[in-house]
Amino acid sequence: MKKRLSIFSLLIIFVWSGVEAYAQKKGQALIDSLLAELPKQKEDTLKVTLLCDIINYYYKAKPAEVDKYAKQARQSAEGLKWKKGIARTYIATGLGYFEKKNYHEALKWYLAALKGVRR
């Protein structure tokens, strides 16, 4: 009985580690496809949404990259005068600071997003 339990436990570990590796490859492939679409976008709400999606997938893996994409997204949203888009870019910027453990700066961006949506 103990032998079966041990074999079953090892089987679960192998399956789980394989699923995790597959998910990571899928995640990077998704980021690569989003980045490939970026140069094709016009200055519109779809570009802002795409930039925010890139940030949402990048902020854990590469928090340093978040600033670059957040700035682009903010500039596009502000140029369009799209309030919800601006708020979303503020939240995305806050994610980058939160992941870098700069909670004070993250909170500033989150509050700015809240103010922007309430106006």
Protein Blocks (a to p, Z undefined) as FASTA:
>chain_A
ZZmmmmmmmmmmmmmmmmmmmmmmmmmmmmmmmmmmmmmpccdfklmmmmmmmmmmmmmm
mmmlmmmmmmmmmmmmmmnopaklmmmmmmmmmmmmmmnopaklmmmmmmmmmmmmmZZ
